[in-house]
Amino acid sequence: MPASPGLLYTREPSRQAGHSTMSQRTQPVTDTDAFLLGHAESPDWEKAAELCLQQIGYVPPAANLGFLYVTDAYARILDTILEHLRDETGIQQWIGTVGMGICASGKEYHDSAAMAALITTVPRESFRILPSMERLQDVRLEELDPWLRNSPCHLAVVHGDPRNPEIPELITRLAERLPGGYLVGGLSSSRSVYPQIAEDITGGGISGVVFNTDAPVVTALTQGCVPIAEQHTITACDRNVLIGLDDRPALDVFYEDIGEILARDPNRAAGYIFAGLPIPGSDTGDYLVRNLVGLDPEQKLLAIGDLVEKGQTIQFCRRDGRAAWEDLRRMLQQLKQRLRGRTPKGGVYYTCLGRGQELFGEDSEELRTIRQELGDFPLVGFFANGEISCNRLYGYTGVLTVFV
């Protein structure tokens, strides 16, 4: 995998009046580079929104970008919540989406009605909103070309619709389209509808915001699975069906790798054993985790949740709580070194639905670990149906991006 972007060095760097409730929030902060966070849960969305606004406090007049994440209990009224926050803060440009769980600084919300809002003030020319792109031909962005030409590197924070089969290729195409393009984000997760925010309510494709080098960031990725055997070469395949590995029947190789107990009852491997597709050129051993979607004992075939090619390498892996803990701490320590003593001003975190409570426990341990290692800075995000890093769609990973 190409190296993660380090610091994108920055150069030295009107909102409308809010309602009366905002005039009562008088906690002045420096306008430039301010990140302010509010998060709350309540069956009453207006109460949750007011609690968020109270935590945010004074909104600087120059504040110009907001991130909003809600749990799927609020999915059908996201437009109402967005309009309310616009009125109350005066900020018109927002991005965000829905998740079956959401993240805030040191806190996770699962199975409840909750929202988290992060507002910031970044240089006006440092970002542009990306409209929803549902098809490959939508990734043109001609209207952004004059702005894109002014910077050699760009980072996009994006959200995708997991129901769109073109999402993986849309991610790749968008990364290629942006000069020095690097993507971070996740696919929406919901038990109802899948709205996204890209200034207005949208959905169906991929959308978000793109930053240039005037908004310095550091980003990193952590894996939640561990390989259980050596890599194999795909010697025969048909789209997503593995026919031969190392010139042997694919299912025979799979059974050997997972062991006799699981091989007797492959159904027990569901949700525990996965296919790992190593990323060519990765200097950190990164791999894409894909689900096993079917097997044919008679023809000894194995199907996985991605297209593969002859000559590609593959290795089987398993979810592992201890390995996930170790890799999370490794990622945070490396990120801390790259920060060179800087404290993050704000951040976004996109982590898999299969992480969180499943791997780390029920007391927000994943988010608390980030806070313990990097400090208490404003952070939002959600539990995703797939995570986006660089130009690829991952699974069972956490993608952390901080503004410095």
C-alpha positions, 0 to 999 in steps of 0.5 A: 500500500502506498505510504500514508500521507504524513503532515500536509504542511499548511501556509499561515493561515460569514456566518449568519447570526444564530438563534437566541440559544447560541447567544447564551453560549459565551465560551470564546475560543480562537477562531482559526483552527478551532474544533468544537465537539458535542455528543449526546443520546436521547429518544428526543432528537431536539434534546440531544441536539441542544445538549450537543450545542451546549457542549460546543458552546460559543461558535466562532463567526468564522466557523465554516465546516461541520461533521455530523454522525447519527445512529440509525434511530435518527436516520429518517430525520437526519434532514431535520437535525441537519437543518436545526444545526445549520440554523443554530450554528450558522454553518452551512457546509456539513458532511456526515452519515448514519451508523449503527454505532457512532463515535466521539472522544472516548465514547461509543454509542450503540443501540440508542438514539444518539448524535455527534457533531464536530464543527471547525474553522479551516481556511476557506480555500482549504476544502471543497464539498464532494457531491454524491457520485453514484456511477463511475462517469460521475467522477469527473469533478471538472468544476473543481479543476481550477481549485485542484490545480493549486495543490499537489496533494489532497485528502478526501473524507468520504462516505459510501453507500454499501448497497452500491456495487460500484463503490470499490471502483468509485473509491479507486477512481476518485483517488486517481482523479484527485492530484496526490489523492488519498481517501479516508472514510467508511460505508454507512451502516443502518437498519433502515435508510442510508442517508449521507450529508454532503452540504445537503442530504444525499446518498446512493454513492460516495460523497464527502469533502476534499482538503488540500495542503492548507489543512494539515493531517496525519492518518493511519490504519489498524487491522482487526484480523490476524493471518492463520497461515502462509500466503498462497498463490491463486492458480485458478479462479473465476471472478470471486470463486477460488478454484486452485491455490498453489496448483491444488484444489482451493477448498483442500488448502482452506481446510488445511489452514483452518484446522481439522475441527473447523473443517468438519463443520465449516459453518462454525467458521462464518464470521470468524475466518476470512480471506485476506488479500495482501496489498502489493507493495505495502511496507506494513503488511496490510491486507484487505479482509473479505468475507467467505460467501460460499463453498462447494465440497463436491468441486472443492471451490471457495467463494469470497467477497471480492473479485480475484485474479490468477497469480494474486496472493491470498492468505486466510485470517481470523478475527482476534481480540488480542491482535486487534488490541496490539495493532491498535496500540501499534498504530497509535504509537506510530501516529504519535511519533509522526505528530512530533509532539503536536496535540491533534486539534481534531479528528475523525475515526471510522471503525468496523461494525465487527470491532468496538464491542465485539473485539474491545468490550462494552465500555467504549474501550476502543475510543478510550484507548485513542484518547489515552494514547493521543490526548483528549481532543475533539473526535467524531466518527461511526461504525462502518460497513467497510472502511476506506483508506488510501484508494481501497475498501477495507474490512475489520479495520479502524481508520484514524485521521487527525488535524494538526 
